[in-house]
């Protein structure tokens, strides 16, 4: 009906449409603000007080584990 020119035009449209959309929507300026906003919502920056509390908790856990290991080592040496 339309001939080969119509078919070539349709094929060009079918092939170029996704490429153009991919190029347009993957520009950093369109989603950089949204990405930064979402990252800050999901992973808010830690303030110094929370970081200190986390470090203290980790240190206490290590000390407790070390005491348990030392106790087990002393008991093992006593058993020999």
PDB file of N, CA, C and O in Angstrom, chain B, residues numbered from 101:
ATOM      1  N   UNK B 101       0.817  -1.179   0.000  1.00  0.00           N
ATOM      2  CA  UNK B 101       0.000   0.000   0.000  1.00  0.00           C
ATOM      3  C   UNK B 101       0.876   1.265   0.000  1.00  0.00           C
ATOM      4  O   UNK B 101       0.748   2.117  -0.879  1.00  0.00           O
ATOM      5  N   UNK B 102       1.751   1.372   0.980  1.00  0.00           N
ATOM      6  CA  UNK B 102       2.584   2.561   1.047  1.00  0.00           C
ATOM      7  C   UNK B 102       3.898   2.384   0.333  1.00  0.00           C
ATOM      8  O   UNK B 102       4.583   3.362   0.031  1.00  0.00           O
ATOM      9  N   UNK B 103       4.249   1.179   0.066  1.00  0.00           N
ATOM     10  CA  UNK B 103       5.501   0.938  -0.649  1.00  0.00           C
ATOM     11  C   UNK B 103       6.682   0.822   0.297  1.00  0.00           C
ATOM     12  O   UNK B 103       6.543   0.842   1.520  1.00  0.00           O
ATOM     13  N   UNK B 104       7.826   0.702  -0.306  1.00  0.00           N
ATOM     14  CA  UNK B 104       9.049   0.497   0.465  1.00  0.00           C
ATOM     15  C   UNK B 104       9.446   1.729   1.264  1.00  0.00           C
ATOM     16  O   UNK B 104      10.080   1.594   2.311  1.00  0.00           O
ATOM     17  N   UNK B 105       9.094   2.925   0.805  1.00  0.00           N
ATOM     18  CA  UNK B 105       9.457   4.154   1.535  1.00  0.00           C
ATOM     19  C   UNK B 105       8.744   4.219   2.881  1.00  0.00           C
ATOM     20  O   UNK B 105       9.335   4.630   3.880  1.00  0.00           O
ATOM     21  N   UNK B 106       7.489   3.817   2.909  1.00  0.00           N
ATOM     22  CA  UNK B 106       6.746   3.793   4.162  1.00  0.00           C
ATOM     23  C   UNK B 106       7.365   2.779   5.125  1.00  0.00           C
ATOM     24  O   UNK B 106       7.489   3.038   6.322  1.00  0.00           O
ATOM     25  N   UNK B 107       7.744   1.640   4.593  1.00  0.00           N
ATOM     26  CA  UNK B 107       8.356   0.606   5.434  1.00  0.00           C
ATOM     27  C   UNK B 107       9.696   1.077   5.993  1.00  0.00           C
ATOM     28  O   UNK B 107       9.999   0.835   7.161  1.00  0.00           O
ATOM     29  N   UNK B 108      10.492   1.742   5.173  1.00  0.00           N
ATOM     30  CA  UNK B 108      11.778   2.269   5.641  1.00  0.00           C
ATOM     31  C   UNK B 108      11.548   3.344   6.694  1.00  0.00           C
ATOM     32  O   UNK B 108      12.267   3.389   7.693  1.00  0.00           O
ATOM     33  N   UNK B 109      10.569   4.202   6.493  1.00  0.00           N
ATOM     34  CA  UNK B 109      10.245   5.241   7.474  1.00  0.00           C
ATOM     35  C   UNK B 109       9.784   4.645   8.793  1.00  0.00           C
ATOM     36  O   UNK B 109      10.202   5.095   9.861  1.00  0.00           O
ATOM     37  N   UNK B 110       8.916   3.623   8.723  1.00  0.00           N
ATOM     38  CA  UNK B 110       8.456   2.970   9.943  1.00  0.00           C
ATOM     39  C   UNK B 110       9.613   2.295  10.673  1.00  0.00           C
ATOM     40  O   UNK B 110       9.719   2.383  11.896  1.00  0.00           O
ATOM     41  N   UNK B 111      10.474   1.625   9.923  1.00  0.00           N
ATOM     42  CA  UNK B 111      11.612   0.950  10.543  1.00  0.00           C
ATOM     43  C   UNK B 111      12.549   1.967  11.191  1.00  0.00           C
ATOM     44  O   UNK B 111      13.056   1.725  12.286  1.00  0.00           O
ATOM     45  N   UNK B 112      12.785   3.096  10.534  1.00  0.00           N
ATOM     46  CA  UNK B 112      13.635   4.143  11.111  1.00  0.00           C
ATOM     47  C   UNK B 112      13.008   4.676  12.400  1.00  0.00           C
ATOM     48  O   UNK B 112      13.715   4.907  13.381  1.00  0.00           O
ATOM     49  N   UNK B 113      11.701   4.869  12.405  1.00  0.00           N
ATOM     50  CA  UNK B 113      11.005   5.338  13.606  1.00  0.00           C
ATOM     51  C   UNK B 113      11.094   4.299  14.718  1.00  0.00           C
ATOM     52  O   UNK B 113      11.371   4.642  15.867  1.00  0.00           O
ATOM     53  N   UNK B 114      10.861   3.036  14.385  1.00  0.00           N
ATOM     54  CA  UNK B 114      10.916   1.973  15.382  1.00  0.00           C
ATOM     55  C   UNK B 114      12.303   1.843  16.003  1.00  0.00           C
ATOM     56  O   UNK B 114      12.431   1.545  17.190  1.00  0.00           O
ATOM     57  N   UNK B 115      13.323   2.062  15.213  1.00  0.00           N
ATOM     58  CA  UNK B 115      14.686   1.918  15.720  1.00  0.00           C
ATOM     59  C   UNK B 115      15.178   3.178  16.432  1.00  0.00           C
ATOM     60  O   UNK B 115      15.929   3.082  17.403  1.00  0.00           O
ATOM     61  N   UNK B 116      14.772   4.338  15.969  1.00  0.00           N
ATOM     62  CA  UNK B 116      15.288   5.567  16.560  1.00  0.00           C
ATOM     63  C   UNK B 116      14.518   5.995  17.804  1.00  0.00           C
ATOM     64  O   UNK B 116      15.088   6.659  18.669  1.00  0.00           O
ATOM     65  N   UNK B 117      13.256   5.640  17.922  1.00  0.00           N
ATOM     66  CA  UNK B 117      12.447   6.066  19.061  1.00  0.00           C
ATOM     67  C   UNK B 117      13.037   5.597  20.396  1.00  0.00           C
ATOM     68  O   UNK B 117      13.221   6.433  21.281  1.00  0.00           O
ATOM     69  N   UNK B 118      13.341   4.315  20.589  1.00  0.00           N
ATOM     70  CA  UNK B 118      13.930   3.908  21.867  1.00  0.00           C
ATOM     71  C   UNK B 118      15.310   4.508  22.114  1.00  0.00           C
ATOM     72  O   UNK B 118      15.664   4.810  23.254  1.00  0.00           O
ATOM     73  N   UNK B 119      16.083   4.679  21.055  1.00  0.00           N
ATOM     74  CA  UNK B 119      17.423   5.254  21.218  1.00  0.00           C
ATOM     75  C   UNK B 119      17.322   6.705  21.677  1.00  0.00           C
ATOM     76  O   UNK B 119      18.062   7.130  22.564  1.00  0.00           O
ATOM     77  N   UNK B 120      16.417   7.458  21.083  1.00  0.00           N
ATOM     78  CA  UNK B 120      16.236   8.863  21.464  1.00  0.00           C
ATOM     79  C   UNK B 120      15.730   8.960  22.901  1.00  0.00           C
ATOM     80  O   UNK B 120      16.217   9.790  23.669  1.00  0.00           O
ATOM     81  N   UNK B 121      14.770   8.133  23.271  1.00  0.00           N
ATOM     82  CA  UNK B 121      14.268   8.144  24.643  1.00  0.00           C
ATOM     83  C   UNK B 121      15.355   7.755  25.634  1.00  0.00           C
ATOM     84  O   UNK B 121      15.476   8.369  26.694  1.00  0.00           O
ATOM     85  N   UNK B 122      16.138   6.755  25.304  1.00  0.00           N
ATOM     86  CA  UNK B 122      17.238   6.354  26.170  1.00  0.00           C
ATOM     87  C   UNK B 122      18.214   7.503  26.354  1.00  0.00           C
ATOM     88  O   UNK B 122      18.634   7.788  27.475  1.00  0.00           O
ATOM     89  N   UNK B 123      18.571   8.153  25.278  1.00  0.00           N
ATOM     90  CA  UNK B 123      19.498   9.281  25.360  1.00  0.00           C
ATOM     91  C   UNK B 123      18.903  10.414  26.189  1.00  0.00           C
ATOM     92  O   UNK B 123      19.590  10.981  27.038  1.00  0.00           O
ATOM     93  N   UNK B 124      17.652  10.746  25.957  1.00  0.00           N
ATOM     94  CA  UNK B 124      17.021  11.879  26.633  1.00  0.00           C
ATOM     95  C   UNK B 124      16.880  11.630  28.132  1.00  0.00           C
ATOM     96  O   UNK B 124      17.234  12.494  28.934  1.00  0.00           O
ATOM     97  N   UNK B 125      16.372  10.475  28.518  1.00  0.00           N
ATOM     98  CA  UNK B 125      16.078  10.225  29.923  1.00  0.00           C
ATOM     99  C   UNK B 125      17.286   9.769  30.736  1.00  0.00           C
ATOM    100  O   UNK B 125      17.192   9.682  31.960  1.00  0.00           O
ATOM    101  N   UNK B 126      18.393   9.482  30.108  1.00  0.00           N
ATOM    102  CA  UNK B 126      19.583   9.101  30.850  1.00  0.00           C
ATOM    103  C   UNK B 126      20.598  10.226  30.958  1.00  0.00           C
ATOM    104  O   UNK B 126      21.776   9.974  31.210  1.00  0.00           O
ATOM    105  N   UNK B 127      20.164  11.441  30.775  1.00  0.00           N
ATOM    106  CA  UNK B 127      21.032  12.583  30.991  1.00  0.00           C
ATOM    107  C   UNK B 127      21.135  12.825  32.497  1.00  0.00           C
ATOM    108  O   UNK B 127      20.112  12.832  33.183  1.00  0.00           O
ATOM    109  N   UNK B 128      22.335  13.023  33.024  1.00  0.00           N
ATOM    110  CA  UNK B 128      22.495  13.193  34.476  1.00  0.00           C
ATOM    111  C   UNK B 128      21.723  14.378  35.035  1.00  0.00           C
ATOM    112  O   UNK B 128      21.257  14.328  36.173  1.00  0.00           O
ATOM    113  N   UNK B 129      21.584  15.427  34.265  1.00  0.00           N
ATOM    114  CA  UNK B 129      20.916  16.615  34.798  1.00  0.00           C
ATOM    115  C   UNK B 129      19.443  16.359  35.106  1.00  0.00           C
ATOM    116  O   UNK B 129      18.851  17.103  35.887  1.00  0.00           O
ATOM    117  N   UNK B 130      18.837  15.337  34.520  1.00  0.00           N
ATOM    118  CA  UNK B 130      17.424  15.069  34.752  1.00  0.00           C
ATOM    119  C   UNK B 130      17.169  14.264  36.013  1.00  0.00           C
ATOM    120  O   UNK B 130      16.100  14.394  36.610  1.00  0.00           O
ATOM    121  N   UNK B 131      18.118  13.436  36.438  1.00  0.00           N
ATOM    122  CA  UNK B 131      17.847  12.607  37.600  1.00  0.00           C
ATOM    123  C   UNK B 131      18.867  12.745  38.724  1.00  0.00           C
ATOM    124  O   UNK B 131      18.775  12.029  39.722  1.00  0.00           O
ATOM    125  N   UNK B 132      19.834  13.645  38.587  1.00  0.00           N
ATOM    126  CA  UNK B 132      20.842  13.802  39.628  1.00  0.00           C
ATOM    127  C   UNK B 132      20.227  14.320  40.927  1.00  0.00           C
ATOM    128  O   UNK B 132      20.538  13.805  42.001  1.00  0.00           O
ATOM    129  N   UNK B 133      19.370  15.318  40.847  1.00  0.00           N
ATOM    130  CA  UNK B 133      18.741  15.857  42.051  1.00  0.00           C
ATOM    131  C   UNK B 133      17.879  14.805  42.735  1.00  0.00           C
ATOM    132  O   UNK B 133      17.889  14.683  43.960  1.00  0.00           O
ATOM    133  N   UNK B 134      17.132  14.047  41.935  1.00  0.00           N
ATOM    134  CA  UNK B 134      16.280  13.014  42.509  1.00  0.00           C
ATOM    135  C   UNK B 134      17.118  11.934  43.183  1.00  0.00           C
ATOM    136  O   UNK B 134      16.762  11.454  44.259  1.00  0.00           O
ATOM    137  N   UNK B 135      18.225  11.548  42.560  1.00  0.00           N
ATOM    138  CA  UNK B 135      19.086  10.514  43.117  1.00  0.00           C
ATOM    139  C   UNK B 135      19.696  10.973  44.438  1.00  0.00           C
ATOM    140  O   UNK B 135      19.716  10.214  45.407  1.00  0.00           O
ATOM    141  N   UNK B 136      20.186  12.194  44.482  1.00  0.00           N
ATOM    142  CA  UNK B 136      20.788  12.719  45.705  1.00  0.00           C
ATOM    143  C   UNK B 136      19.737  12.803  46.809  1.00  0.00           C
ATOM    144  O   UNK B 136      20.014  12.456  47.957  1.00  0.00           O
ATOM    145  N   UNK B 137      18.556  13.255  46.473  1.00  0.00           N
ATOM    146  CA  UNK B 137      17.472  13.370  47.463  1.00  0.00           C
ATOM    147  C   UNK B 137      17.101  12.000  48.031  1.00  0.00           C
ATOM    148  O   UNK B 137      16.963  11.845  49.245  1.00  0.00           O
ATOM    149  N   UNK B 138      16.942  11.022  47.166  1.00  0.00           N
ATOM    150  CA  UNK B 138      16.584   9.676  47.624  1.00  0.00           C
ATOM    151  C   UNK B 138      17.701   9.061  48.466  1.00  0.00           C
ATOM    152  O   UNK B 138      17.427   8.393  49.463  1.00  0.00           O
ATOM    153  N   UNK B 139      18.950   9.279  48.075  1.00  0.00           N
ATOM    154  CA  UNK B 139      20.071   8.745  48.836  1.00  0.00           C
ATOM    155  C   UNK B 139      20.097   9.352  50.236  1.00  0.00           C
ATOM    156  O   UNK B 139      20.359   8.647  51.210  1.00  0.00           O
ATOM    157  N   UNK B 140      19.830  10.640  50.345  1.00  0.00           N
ATOM    158  CA  UNK B 140      19.819  11.289  51.662  1.00  0.00           C
ATOM    159  C   UNK B 140      18.648  10.804  52.511  1.00  0.00           C
ATOM    160  O   UNK B 140      18.766  10.727  53.734  1.00  0.00           O
ATOM    161  N   UNK B 141      17.516  10.475  51.879  1.00  0.00           N
ATOM    162  CA  UNK B 141      16.380   9.952  52.639  1.00  0.00           C
ATOM    163  C   UNK B 141      16.661   8.538  53.132  1.00  0.00           C
ATOM    164  O   UNK B 141      16.352   8.207  54.277  1.00  0.00           O
ATOM    165  N   UNK B 142      17.243   7.701  52.275  1.00  0.00           N
ATOM    166  CA  UNK B 142      17.489   6.315  52.650  1.00  0.00           C
ATOM    167  C   UNK B 142      18.680   6.160  53.588  1.00  0.00           C
ATOM    168  O   UNK B 142      18.638   5.355  54.519  1.00  0.00           O
ATOM    169  N   UNK B 143      19.732   6.920  53.349  1.00  0.00           N
ATOM    170  CA  UNK B 143      20.943   6.840  54.142  1.00  0.00           C
ATOM    171  C   UNK B 143      21.309   8.234  54.648  1.00  0.00           C
ATOM    172  O   UNK B 143      22.204   8.878  54.101  1.00  0.00           O
ATOM    173  N   UNK B 144      20.622   8.698  55.686  1.00  0.00           N
ATOM    174  CA  UNK B 144      20.931  10.043  56.181  1.00  0.00           C
ATOM    175  C   UNK B 144      22.346  10.087  56.759  1.00  0.00           C
ATOM    176  O   UNK B 144      22.826   9.097  57.312  1.00  0.00           O
ATOM    177  N   UNK B 145      22.999  11.219  56.630  1.00  0.00           N
ATOM    178  CA  UNK B 145      24.359  11.324  57.171  1.00  0.00           C
ATOM    179  C   UNK B 145      24.317  11.212  58.700  1.00  0.00           C
ATOM    180  O   UNK B 145      23.442  11.775  59.357  1.00  0.00           O
ATOM    181  N   UNK B 146      25.278  10.474  59.239  1.00  0.00           N
ATOM    182  CA  UNK B 146      25.326  10.287  60.681  1.00  0.00           C
ATOM    183  C   UNK B 146      25.891  11.522  61.351  1.00  0.00           C
ATOM    184  O   UNK B 146      26.854  12.123  60.875  1.00  0.00           O
ATOM    185  N   UNK B 147      25.278  11.890  62.460  1.00  0.00           N
ATOM    186  CA  UNK B 147      25.866  12.991  63.204  1.00  0.00           C
ATOM    187  C   UNK B 147      26.936  12.420  64.135  1.00  0.00           C
ATOM    188  O   UNK B 147      27.023  11.204  64.307  1.00  0.00           O
ATOM    189  N   UNK B 148      27.740  13.281  64.728  1.00  0.00           N
ATOM    190  CA  UNK B 148      28.888  12.842  65.509  1.00  0.00           C
ATOM    191  C   UNK B 148      28.474  12.065  66.755  1.00  0.00           C
ATOM    192  O   UNK B 148      29.191  11.163  67.187  1.00  0.00           O
ATOM    193  N   UNK B 149      27.321  12.409  67.340  1.00  0.00           N
ATOM    194  CA  UNK B 149      26.869  11.720  68.548  1.00  0.00           C
ATOM    195  C   UNK B 149      26.549  10.252  68.241  1.00  0.00           C
ATOM    196  O   UNK B 149      26.954   9.358  68.984  1.00  0.00           O
ATOM    197  N   UNK B 150      25.826  10.010  67.154  1.00  0.00           N
ATOM    198  CA  UNK B 150      25.490   8.637  66.799  1.00  0.00           C
ATOM    199  C   UNK B 150      26.733   7.845  66.426  1.00  0.00           C
ATOM    200  O   UNK B 150      26.848   6.669  66.774  1.00  0.00           O
ATOM    201  N   UNK B 151      27.650   8.467  65.733  1.00  0.00           N
ATOM    202  CA  UNK B 151      28.881   7.779  65.350  1.00  0.00           C
ATOM    203  C   UNK B 151      29.669   7.389  66.599  1.00  0.00           C
ATOM    204  O   UNK B 151      30.225   6.292  66.660  1.00  0.00           O
ATOM    205  N   UNK B 152      29.723   8.268  67.585  1.00  0.00           N
ATOM    206  CA  UNK B 152      30.432   7.966  68.829  1.00  0.00           C
ATOM    207  C   UNK B 152      29.750   6.822  69.561  1.00  0.00           C
ATOM    208  O   UNK B 152      30.429   5.931  70.073  1.00  0.00           O
ATOM    209  N   UNK B 153      28.423   6.827  69.624  1.00  0.00           N
ATOM    210  CA  UNK B 153      27.698   5.749  70.298  1.00  0.00           C
ATOM    211  C   UNK B 153      27.948   4.404  69.602  1.00  0.00           C
ATOM    212  O   UNK B 153      28.135   3.383  70.262  1.00  0.00           O
ATOM    213  N   UNK B 154      27.950   4.414  68.293  1.00  0.00           N
ATOM    214  CA  UNK B 154      28.208   3.179  67.544  1.00  0.00           C
ATOM    215  C   UNK B 154      29.618   2.682  67.798  1.00  0.00           C
ATOM    216  O   UNK B 154      29.822   1.486  68.007  1.00  0.00           O
ATOM    217  N   UNK B 155      30.596   3.578  67.783  1.00  0.00           N
ATOM    218  CA  UNK B 155      31.978   3.186  68.062  1.00  0.00           C
ATOM    219  C   UNK B 155      32.124   2.628  69.469  1.00  0.00           C
ATOM    220  O   UNK B 155      32.819   1.632  69.672  1.00  0.00           O
ATOM    221  N   UNK B 156      31.471   3.265  70.452  1.00  0.00           N
ATOM    222  CA  UNK B 156      31.525   2.773  71.829  1.00  0.00           C
ATOM    223  C   UNK B 156      30.914   1.378  71.937  1.00  0.00           C
ATOM    224  O   UNK B 156      31.459   0.507  72.616  1.00  0.00           O
ATOM    225  N   UNK B 157      29.804   1.174  71.280  1.00  0.00           N
ATOM    226  CA  UNK B 157      29.138  -0.130  71.316  1.00  0.00           C
ATOM    227  C   UNK B 157      30.028  -1.205  70.696  1.00  0.00           C
ATOM    228  O   UNK B 157      30.146  -2.305  71.237  1.00  0.00           O
ATOM    229  N   UNK B 158      30.641  -0.894  69.587  1.00  0.00           N
ATOM    230  CA  UNK B 158      31.531  -1.856  68.926  1.00  0.00           C
ATOM    231  C   UNK B 158      32.722  -2.173  69.824  1.00  0.00           C
ATOM    232  O   UNK B 158      33.117  -3.332  69.953  1.00  0.00           O
ATOM    233  N   UNK B 159      33.290  -1.146  70.441  1.00  0.00           N
ATOM    234  CA  UNK B 159      34.426  -1.351  71.325  1.00  0.00           C
ATOM    235  C   UNK B 159      34.036  -2.237  72.509  1.00  0.00           C
ATOM    236  O   UNK B 159      34.788  -3.140  72.875  1.00  0.00           O
ATOM    237  N   UNK B 160      32.865  -1.990  73.114  1.00  0.00           N
ATOM    238  CA  UNK B 160      32.408  -2.811  74.236  1.00  0.00           C
ATOM    239  C   UNK B 160      32.202  -4.260  73.816  1.00  0.00           C
ATOM    240  O   UNK B 160      32.531  -5.178  74.567  1.00  0.00           O
ATOM    241  N   UNK B 161      31.664  -4.466  72.628  1.00  0.00           N
ATOM    242  CA  UNK B 161      31.459  -5.837  72.150  1.00  0.00           C
ATOM    243  C   UNK B 161      32.793  -6.554  71.955  1.00  0.00           C
ATOM    244  O   UNK B 161      32.921  -7.729  72.300  1.00  0.00           O
ATOM    245  N   UNK B 162      33.784  -5.854  71.404  1.00  0.00           N
ATOM    246  CA  UNK B 162      35.108  -6.448  71.233  1.00  0.00           C
ATOM    247  C   UNK B 162      35.743  -6.784  72.582  1.00  0.00           C
ATOM    248  O   UNK B 162      36.345  -7.845  72.749  1.00  0.00           O
ATOM    249  N   UNK B 163      35.600  -5.860  73.552  1.00  0.00           N
ATOM    250  CA  UNK B 163      36.157  -6.113  74.878  1.00  0.00           C
ATOM    251  C   UNK B 163      35.488  -7.312  75.536  1.00  0.00           C
ATOM    252  O   UNK B 163      36.157  -8.134  76.164  1.00  0.00           O
ATOM    253  N   UNK B 164      34.172  -7.413  75.394  1.00  0.00           N
ATOM    254  CA  UNK B 164      33.444  -8.533  75.980  1.00  0.00           C
ATOM    255  C   UNK B 164      33.877  -9.848  75.330  1.00  0.00           C
ATOM    256  O   UNK B 164      34.087 -10.848  76.017  1.00  0.00           O
ATOM    257  N   UNK B 165      34.006  -9.839  74.033  1.00  0.00           N
ATOM    258  CA  UNK B 165      34.434 -11.048  73.313  1.00  0.00           C
ATOM    259  C   UNK B 165      35.857 -11.433  73.714  1.00  0.00           C
ATOM    260  O   UNK B 165      36.163 -12.614  73.873  1.00  0.00           O
ATOM    261  N   UNK B 166      36.719 -10.437  73.877  1.00  0.00           N
ATOM    262  CA  UNK B 166      38.094 -10.711  74.278  1.00  0.00           C
ATOM    263  C   UNK B 166      38.135 -11.303  75.686  1.00  0.00           C
ATOM    264  O   UNK B 166      38.906 -12.228  75.942  1.00  0.00           O
ATOM    265  N   UNK B 167      37.314 -10.780  76.604  1.00  0.00           N
ATOM    266  CA  UNK B 167      37.254 -11.332  77.955  1.00  0.00           C
ATOM    267  C   UNK B 167      36.783 -12.778  77.926  1.00  0.00           C
ATOM    268  O   UNK B 167      37.320 -13.621  78.644  1.00  0.00           O
ATOM    269  N   UNK B 168      35.787 -13.069  77.105  1.00  0.00           N
ATOM    270  CA  UNK B 168      35.298 -14.441  76.994  1.00  0.00           C
ATOM    271  C   UNK B 168      36.382 -15.368  76.458  1.00  0.00           C
ATOM    272  O   UNK B 168      36.539 -16.486  76.947  1.00  0.00           O
ATOM    273  N   UNK B 169      37.120 -14.917  75.469  1.00  0.00           N
ATOM    274  CA  UNK B 169      38.206 -15.726  74.913  1.00  0.00           C
ATOM    275  C   UNK B 169      39.324 -15.950  75.930  1.00  0.00           C
ATOM    276  O   UNK B 169      39.872 -17.048  76.021  1.00  0.00           O
ATOM    277  N   UNK B 170      39.663 -14.908  76.696  1.00  0.00           N
ATOM    278  CA  UNK B 170      40.703 -15.036  77.715  1.00  0.00           C
ATOM    279  C   UNK B 170      40.252 -16.007  78.804  1.00  0.00           C
ATOM    280  O   UNK B 170      41.045 -16.815  79.289  1.00  0.00           O
ATOM    281  N   UNK B 171      38.977 -15.926  79.187  1.00  0.00           N
ATOM    282  CA  UNK B 171      38.441 -16.831  80.201  1.00  0.00           C
ATOM    283  C   UNK B 171      38.491 -18.277  79.704  1.00  0.00           C
ATOM    284  O   UNK B 171      38.873 -19.182  80.445  1.00  0.00           O
ATOM    285  N   UNK B 172      38.103 -18.483  78.450  1.00  0.00           N
ATOM    286  CA  UNK B 172      38.148 -19.831  77.884  1.00  0.00           C
ATOM    287  C   UNK B 172      39.586 -20.329  77.794  1.00  0.00           C
ATOM    288  O   UNK B 172      39.831 -21.514  78.021  1.00  0.00           O
ATOM    289  N   UNK B 173      40.531 -19.474  77.475  1.00  0.00           N
ATOM    290  CA  UNK B 173      41.939 -19.859  77.395  1.00  0.00           C
ATOM    291  C   UNK B 173      42.474 -20.232  78.769  1.00  0.00           C
ATOM    292  O   UNK B 173      43.198 -21.218  78.904  1.00  0.00           O
ATOM    293  N   UNK B 174      42.126 -19.453  79.793  1.00  0.00           N
ATOM    294  CA  UNK B 174      42.570 -19.762  81.155  1.00  0.00           C
ATOM    295  C   UNK B 174      41.993 -21.089  81.629  1.00  0.00           C
ATOM    296  O   UNK B 174      42.688 -21.880  82.267  1.00  0.00           O
ATOM    297  N   UNK B 175      40.724 -21.335  81.316  1.00  0.00           N
ATOM    298  CA  UNK B 175      40.102 -22.599  81.711  1.00  0.00           C
ATOM    299  C   UNK B 175      40.765 -23.773  80.991  1.00  0.00           C
ATOM    300  O   UNK B 175      40.943 -24.845  81.571  1.00  0.00           O
ATOM    301  N   UNK B 176      41.124 -23.567  79.738  1.00  0.00           N
ATOM    302  CA  UNK B 176      41.785 -24.620  78.971  1.00  0.00           C
ATOM    303  C   UNK B 176      43.156 -24.921  79.554  1.00  0.00           C
ATOM    304  O   UNK B 176      43.555 -26.084  79.630  1.00  0.00           O
ATOM    305  N   UNK B 177      43.890 -23.874  79.970  1.00  0.00           N
ATOM    306  CA  UNK B 177      45.210 -24.071  80.550  1.00  0.00           C
ATOM    307  C   UNK B 177      45.121 -24.760  81.904  1.00  0.00           C
ATOM    308  O   UNK B 177      45.991 -25.562  82.243  1.00  0.00           O
ATOM    309  N   UNK B 178      44.084 -24.461  82.684  1.00  0.00           N
ATOM    310  CA  UNK B 178      43.894 -25.100  83.978  1.00  0.00           C
ATOM    311  C   UNK B 178      43.601 -26.587  83.814  1.00  0.00           C
ATOM    312  O   UNK B 178      43.995 -27.406  84.644  1.00  0.00           O
ATOM    313  N   UNK B 179      42.908 -26.921  82.736  1.00  0.00           N
ATOM    314  CA  UNK B 179      42.526 -28.309  82.493  1.00  0.00           C
ATOM    315  C   UNK B 179      43.697 -29.181  82.075  1.00  0.00           C
ATOM    316  O   UNK B 179      43.618 -30.404  82.192  1.00  0.00           O
ATOM    317  N   UNK B 180      44.761 -28.598  81.601  1.00  0.00           N
ATOM    318  CA  UNK B 180      45.912 -29.387  81.125  1.00  0.00           C
ATOM    319  C   UNK B 180      46.749 -29.875  82.224  1.00  0.00           C
ATOM    320  O   UNK B 180      47.749 -30.550  81.985  1.00  0.00           O
TER     321      UNK B 180
END
